[in-house]
Amino acid sequence: MEHADLHGLTLSRFVAGYWRLLDWQMTPQQRLSFIESHLELGISSCDHADIYGDYRCEAAFGEALALKPALRQKLQLVSKTGICLPGPKGFDLPHYNTSYGHIQTQVENSLRNLGTDHLDLLLIHRPDPLMDADEVASVFEQLHREGKVRFFGVSNFTPHQFDLLQSRLSQPLVTNQIEISPLHLSPLHDGTLDHLQQHRIRPMGWSCLGGGRLFNPADPTARRIRQELHDIAEEVGASGIDQVLYAWLLALPSAPLPILGSGKIDRLAQAVGSLQLNLTREQWFRIWTAAAGHNVP
C-alpha cells in the first residue's frame, strides 16, 4: 500500500470510511475483524465524523477497538465536526456550529467515543457562514497544545474559504475532503483541485462511486459511465468497474486519497488493486467524456 505525506501526517493512500458502520450490522468482534482485515491490506487510516450514525458510529468503532487497544498505534483516526443534527443532541433543525465551545466539546466526545487520547486529524465538516476564522484558529491551537489533535484540515471548503482559515493558522491545513467522482466533476473545473495542487495539498475524496448512483440502471449518465468503465476494464485487465474508476481518480495530479465506504473487505481489496492499473490519457478522457456527456471543448 502506498502512503501519503500530508505536510507531516502520514495516511494510507486509501482510507476506510465509517459513515455507514451501523448499517453493516456487525458485532463488536466483527467490527474488530474488519479493522484488522483492512490493516492487512495496508489501509490504516479511518474516516469518522461526530454526527455519523446519529452520533453513534464513533462509539461503535471505539467499542471494537477496546477489544484490542494495541491496534490504535497502527491506525490514523480522522474525524470531522461542525454539523449539528436534530435527534440525540436536541437541536430543532440541522445547522452548522464552528464556535470554540462546540468544537472543543465535540472533540472531547469523539475522543471518549473512539477510546483514544488524540485524533490524528480533525476537519471542519462543512463551510459555516458564521465561522469566525480567528475563533476556529484559537480552538485548533488549544487542541494541538493539549495533544488532543495532531493535524487539522477542512471538508467541502472552496479555495477562498480554505485560504481564509489558513491565513489565521500557524500550522498548515493538511487536506480538504471533497466530493469527487465522474458523477461529480465540479472540483476538476471550479478551481478546487487547482488550488490544492498549487499548495501541494492532497485532497481526501468522498462519494467516489457517486453514493451508489453509479450503479443506478435508470440514470443515463451513470449508464454511459458504466459502459465506458466496462470497456476499459477489459482493455486493462481490471477485475471490476470500480477498480477502473479508482484508477481514474488516482491519476489526478492532486493525488487524492479516496475514502472507501464499504463494509465488505473484498470491495476494499479490489479498490487497493487499482494501484496496479495505469490508464492512458485517452482512456482517462473517455471516462470524462462519458461523465460530461460531450467531448472536451
Protein Blocks (a to p, Z undefined) as FASTA:
>chain_A
ZZddeehiacdfbdcdfklmmmnopafklmmmmmmmmmmnopabdcddfkggghplmmmm
mmmmmmmmmlmmmpccdddehiacehjkopabdcddfbfklmmmmmmmmmmmnopabdfb
dcdfbacfklcfklmmmmmmmmmmnopafbdcdehiafklmmmmmmmpcbdcfbdcdddd
fklmklmmnommmmmmmnopacddehklonommmmmklmklmmmmmmmmmmmmmnopabf
klmmmmmmmmpmnlpadddfbfbfklmmmmmmmmmpccdfklmmmmmmmmnopacZZ
